[in-house]
Amino acid sequence: MKSTGLLWILLAFILTGTLIGCKSRNSQTQEDNASHDLQQIKDSNELVVLTMYGSTSYFIYRGQEMGFQYELSQQFAENLGVKLRVVVAKNIREMRAMLLAGKGDLIAYNMPITKDSRDSLLYCGEEVITHQVIVQRNGRRAKMLKDVTELVGKDIYVKPGKHYERLVNLDKELGGGIKIHKVTNDSITAEDLIRQVSEGKIPYTVADNDLAQLNRTYYSNLNISLSISFDQRASWAVRKTSPKLAAAANQWHKENMTSPAYKASTKRYFEISKSIPHTPILSLREGRISHYDHLFKKYAKEINWDWRLLASLAYTESNFDTTAVSWAGAKGLMQLMPSTARAMGVPEGKEQNPEESIKAAVKYIAATNRSFKNIPDNERINFVLASYNAGIGHIFDAMALAQKYGKQKDIWYDNVEKFILLKSNEEYYSDPVCKNGYFRGSETYNFVREINSRFELYKKKIKE
């Protein structure tokens, strides 16, 4: 009996010690979070930003981090004199939990401002107004919708979620009659529906105004002026225990609004057209595609390409305009990103020199080609072209997805290309086999097809 009593005392002592230890660790975490404000960030020389993948927030393009919220975060970090580190969350709930757990310093995302969150969060930075809009086509024979009452009798296609719920409520408010089509196909995203409106495949969809505004830079025939919801305020957020960081973000925003960097970022994502106008072949009679045919012939030999394929790539990239600068900052005839141009040996200031551009592009193609050495020769060109457009990381992701879902990872058409399309869908880009997150894959899908199609045309019309 005595030994049993001693055993219980010992167990109680261990349990109490464990609980005290847990309490101590929890208290320490809370204390760390409470004391981690602006000065601690400066001392650590690092601002840890939490965000989510998306075309208006954060993504990787041609190997470079991009996104409107990412660029603003970068500008803020530079203003503080610290380095930026990005941590990606799956959704708003996880992002908020990660912030409160001390896994980040600031949420750089349009975080909805709600009463419930004010107990634990300080909203800061730019306050934006978001709302839902009807996406419709300009120039359609039917008149443009200008009032929500005109939605009665119209077919509107939306994904499940807040847009669908808003339409259902609006339908009730109007007494019924809106033909709401819930698109449950997992492989179709809100941006896919916007594209389908532009192409005339569906008449209407609904989107948040910032996403609609960004997509209008891809599809100039869209009209997004009809709002169907109340305004929702949103901004960045920090923990309530980081008031100095919030104050710094507010002050930076006030001063940054008129800066060239802020204006450039706004223009890049929401104003500059992402499409390139194209012109026909220079001269069929003389057998010329462009003024740079001699350079395509000279350098295509280094990668065993038909020079007309290299010319087709250049045409798709820049329309043979040596002064072209894309929305993402790619320059010159072959539209190389600045970091790629440097890595391939282009002298500073020579990005728009046609020979330097072609020579560097060929070097990059040769390096990319080696990365796909296990893919059969007849298929490899498609993977190289896709990587030229998207960056090699997204192509590796699409290959991994293809293999996971029973398709051939070394065949482009109808196999890997299907999964580059799905990289804009959260279900797929958040899959553990994907390492590079969100990507607008429709561009790459079309890019490879357009170049190959034009190459076939060049082969028929222009002698080798």
DOLO-933139 format. One record per residue (C-alpha): residue in one letter; x, y, z. Coordinates in steps of 0.2 Angstrom, whole numbers, padded with zeros to 4 digits, always signed. Example, Ala and Ser with C-alpha at 12.3 -4.5 7.8 and 13.67 -1.06 7.14 Angstrom:
DOLO-933139
A+0062-0022+0039S+0068-0005+0036
//
This chain:
DOLO-933139
M+0000+0000+0000K+0014+0012+0004S+0023+0009-0012T+0006+0012-0022G+0005+0029-0012L+0022+0034-0017L+0019+0029-0035W+0003+0041-0036I+0013+0055-0028L+0027+0053-0041L+0014+0052-0055A+0006+0068-0048F+0023+0077-0047I+0027+0072-0065L+0010+0078-0072T+0011+0094-0062G+0028+0097-0069T+0022+0094-0087L+0008+0106-0085I+0019+0119-0077G+0031+0116-0092C+0017+0118-0105K+0010+0133-0096S+0027+0141-0096R+0030+0137-0115N+0013+0145-0119S+0016+0160-0108Q+0033+0162-0117T+0025+0161-0134Q+0012+0174-0129E+0026+0185-0122D+0036+0183-0138N+0022+0188-0149A+0017+0203-0137S+0035+0210-0138H+0038+0207-0156D+0034+0224-0164L+0043+0235-0176Q+0060+0236-0166Q+0061+0217-0165I+0058+0216-0184K+0072+0229-0187D+0083+0220-0175S+0080+0203-0184N+0082+0212-0201E+0067+0202-0208L+0049+0206-0211V+0039+0190-0212V+0023+0193-0222L+0008+0181-0223T-0002+0180-0239M-0011+0169-0251Y-0008+0163-0269G-0018+0172-0282S-0016+0183-0298T-0019+0199-0287S-0008+0194-0272Y+0007+0182-0275F+0013+0170-0288I+0029+0165-0297Y+0031+0170-0315R+0046+0164-0325G+0056+0160-0309Q+0052+0177-0301E+0041+0182-0287M+0027+0193-0292G+0009+0200-0287F+0002+0216-0282Q+0002+0213-0264Y+0020+0205-0265E+0026+0221-0273L+0018+0232-0260S+0026+0221-0246Q+0043+0223-0254Q+0041+0242-0255F+0036+0242-0237A+0051+0231-0231E+0063+0242-0241N+0056+0257-0232L+0059+0248-0215G+0076+0244-0221V+0074+0225-0219K+0073+0209-0230L+0056+0202-0235R+0051+0184-0232V+0034+0177-0239V+0024+0163-0230V+0009+0157-0240A-0007+0152-0231K-0021+0141-0239N-0035+0152-0234I-0040+0168-0224R-0043+0158-0208E-0026+0149-0208M-0018+0166-0212R-0026+0174-0197A-0021+0159-0186M-0003+0159-0192L-0002+0178-0188L-0009+0176-0170A+0003+0161-0167G+0018+0172-0172K+0022+0163-0188G+0022+0180-0197D+0022+0199-0193L+0010+0206-0206I-0005+0199-0217A-0002+0207-0234Y-0018+0203-0242N-0035+0212-0244M-0041+0205-0227P-0060+0209-0224I-0062+0221-0210T-0075+0214-0198K-0080+0218-0180D-0076+0200-0174S-0057+0202-0179R-0055+0219-0171D-0052+0210-0154S-0036+0202-0160L-0031+0212-0176L-0025+0229-0180Y-0030+0234-0198C-0017+0245-0207G-0010+0250-0223E-0021+0254-0238E-0039+0252-0235V-0048+0246-0251I-0066+0244-0255T-0071+0228-0263H-0087+0223-0270Q-0094+0210-0282V-0097+0215-0301I-0106+0207-0316V-0094+0203-0329Q-0101+0205-0346R-0095+0209-0364N-0094+0226-0372G-0100+0226-0390R-0113+0212-0388R-0129+0214-0398A-0139+0214-0383K-0139+0230-0373M-0127+0232-0358L-0134+0228-0341K-0134+0244-0331D-0145+0240-0317V-0147+0224-0306T-0166+0223-0310E-0160+0219-0328L-0153+0202-0322V-0170+0195-0321G-0171+0182-0335K-0152+0182-0338D-0141+0167-0337I-0127+0169-0325Y-0113+0156-0322V-0104+0156-0305K-0094+0145-0294P-0101+0139-0277G-0097+0151-0263K-0100+0170-0259H-0104+0175-0277Y-0117+0161-0279E-0124+0166-0262R-0125+0184-0267L-0135+0180-0283V-0147+0169-0273N-0150+0183-0261L-0152+0195-0275D-0164+0184-0284K-0175+0184-0268E-0174+0203-0267L-0180+0204-0285G-0194+0192-0283G-0185+0178-0293G-0181+0176-0311I-0162+0176-0312K-0156+0160-0320I-0142+0155-0309H-0130+0141-0315K-0119+0134-0301V-0103+0128-0310T-0097+0114-0299N-0083+0107-0311D-0067+0108-0300S-0056+0111-0315I-0065+0128-0319T-0060+0143-0309A-0068+0161-0308E-0055+0167-0320D-0059+0153-0332L-0077+0159-0331I-0071+0177-0335R-0062+0171-0350Q-0077+0162-0356V-0087+0178-0355S-0074+0187-0366E-0075+0173-0378G-0094+0173-0379K-0096+0155-0372I-0106+0161-0358P-0116+0178-0356Y-0112+0183-0338T-0102+0179-0322V-0098+0187-0306A-0081+0192-0299D-0073+0203-0285N-0069+0220-0293D-0050+0219-0291L-0050+0202-0300A-0061+0208-0313Q-0051+0223-0316L-0035+0213-0318N-0043+0201-0330R-0049+0216-0341T-0031+0219-0344Y-0031+0202-0353Y-0048+0204-0361S-0052+0222-0367N-0069+0217-0372L-0076+0216-0354N-0087+0227-0345I-0086+0227-0326S-0096+0242-0321L-0112+0234-0314S-0110+0231-0295I-0121+0219-0286S-0116+0219-0268F-0112+0231-0254D-0095+0238-0252Q-0083+0228-0241R-0068+0236-0233A-0052+0227-0232S-0034+0230-0228W-0018+0223-0221A-0017+0217-0203V-0005+0214-0189R-0007+0207-0171K-0015+0219-0159T+0002+0218-0149S+0011+0226-0164P+0004+0244-0164K+0021+0252-0169L+0021+0241-0185A+0003+0246-0189A+0008+0264-0187A+0023+0262-0198A+0012+0253-0211N-0001+0267-0210Q+0013+0281-0212W+0021+0271-0226H+0005+0270-0236K+0001+0288-0234E+0018+0293-0241N+0019+0279-0254M+0003+0282-0263T+0011+0295-0274S+0027+0286-0276P+0033+0280-0293A+0035+0262-0287Y+0017+0261-0281K+0010+0269-0297A+0021+0257-0307S+0014+0242-0297T-0004+0248-0299K-0002+0250-0318R+0007+0234-0320Y-0007+0223-0313F-0023+0233-0316E-0020+0245-0331I-0007+0238-0344S-0014+0227-0357K-0007+0209-0356S-0010+0205-0375I+0002+0209-0389P-0005+0215-0406H+0002+0205-0420T+0006+0209-0438P+0008+0197-0453I+0023+0189-0461L+0035+0203-0467S+0036+0198-0485L+0031+0181-0493R+0037+0186-0510E+0055+0189-0504G+0053+0174-0492R+0056+0184-0476I+0048+0183-0459S+0056+0197-0451H+0071+0210-0451Y+0080+0198-0440D+0080+0182-0450H+0098+0181-0452L+0101+0181-0433F+0088+0167-0431K+0097+0157-0444K+0114+0161-0436Y+0109+0156-0418A+0096+0142-0421K+0110+0131-0426E+0117+0131-0409I+0102+0122-0402N+0098+0112-0417W+0082+0121-0420D+0074+0126-0436W+0076+0145-0437R+0058+0147-0442L+0053+0140-0425L+0065+0152-0416A+0057+0166-0427S+0039+0160-0421L+0044+0161-0403A+0051+0179-0406Y+0035+0184-0415T+0024+0177-0401E+0034+0185-0388S+0037+0203-0395N+0029+0204-0412F+0047+0207-0418D+0048+0223-0408T+0065+0226-0400T+0059+0240-0389A+0044+0229-0381V+0043+0229-0363S+0030+0217-0355W+0019+0220-0340A+0030+0209-0330G+0046+0218-0335A+0052+0206-0349K+0062+0216-0362G+0067+0215-0380L+0064+0204-0395M+0064+0188-0385Q+0056+0196-0370L+0069+0190-0357M+0066+0194-0339P+0080+0206-0332S+0087+0192-0320T+0087+0179-0335A+0096+0192-0346R+0109+0195-0333A+0112+0176-0330M+0113+0173-0349G+0127+0186-0351V+0117+0201-0358P+0127+0217-0354E+0117+0230-0344G+0108+0242-0356K+0109+0229-0371E+0092+0220-0367Q+0084+0228-0382N+0099+0224-0394P+0091+0211-0406E+0107+0200-0407E+0111+0200-0388S+0093+0196-0385I+0093+0181-0397K+0110+0175-0392A+0104+0175-0373A+0087+0167-0377V+0097+0153-0386K+0108+0150-0371Y+0093+0150-0360I+0084+0137-0371A+0100+0126-0371A+0100+0126-0352T+0081+0122-0351N+0083+0108-0364R+0096+0100-0352S+0083+0100-0338F+0072+0089-0349K+0085+0077-0355N+0074+0062-0350I+0060+0068-0361P+0060+0061-0379D+0067+0073-0392N+0051+0075-0402E+0042+0080-0386R+0056+0090-0378I+0053+0106-0388N+0035+0108-0381F+0042+0107-0363V+0056+0120-0367L+0043+0132-0375A+0031+0130-0360S+0046+0133-0348Y+0051+0149-0358N+0033+0156-0355A+0030+0150-0337G+0046+0146-0329I+0053+0128-0327G+0046+0126-0309H+0027+0127-0315I+0031+0114-0329F+0039+0102-0316D+0023+0105-0305A+0012+0101-0320M+0022+0085-0324A+0020+0079-0306L+0002+0082-0307A+0000+0072-0323Q+0010+0058-0316K-0001+0058-0300Y-0017+0058-0310G-0013+0044-0322K-0007+0054-0337Q+0010+0053-0346K+0022+0066-0338D+0033+0066-0353I+0020+0070-0366W+0014+0088-0368Y-0002+0088-0378D-0017+0081-0369N-0007+0076-0355V+0005+0089-0346E-0004+0104-0354K-0020+0099-0346F-0012+0101-0329I-0004+0117-0333L-0021+0124-0335L-0026+0117-0318K-0012+0126-0309S-0024+0141-0307N-0036+0130-0297E-0033+0129-0278E-0036+0111-0277Y-0022+0108-0289Y-0009+0121-0285S-0010+0117-0266D-0007+0099-0269P+0009+0093-0260V+0017+0088-0277C+0016+0106-0282K+0031+0117-0276N+0027+0133-0285G+0009+0138-0281Y-0003+0147-0291F-0001+0150-0310R-0012+0156-0324G-0009+0141-0335S-0020+0146-0349E-0007+0158-0356T+0006+0144-0357Y-0007+0131-0364N-0010+0144-0379F+0008+0149-0380V+0014+0132-0385R+0000+0129-0397E+0002+0146-0405I+0020+0144-0408N+0019+0127-0416S+0004+0132-0427R+0014+0147-0433F+0029+0137-0436E+0019+0125-0447L+0013+0140-0457Y+0031+0147-0458K+0037+0130-0465K+0024+0130-0478K+0027+0148-0484I+0045+0151-0481K+0059+0141-0487E+0072+0134-0475
//
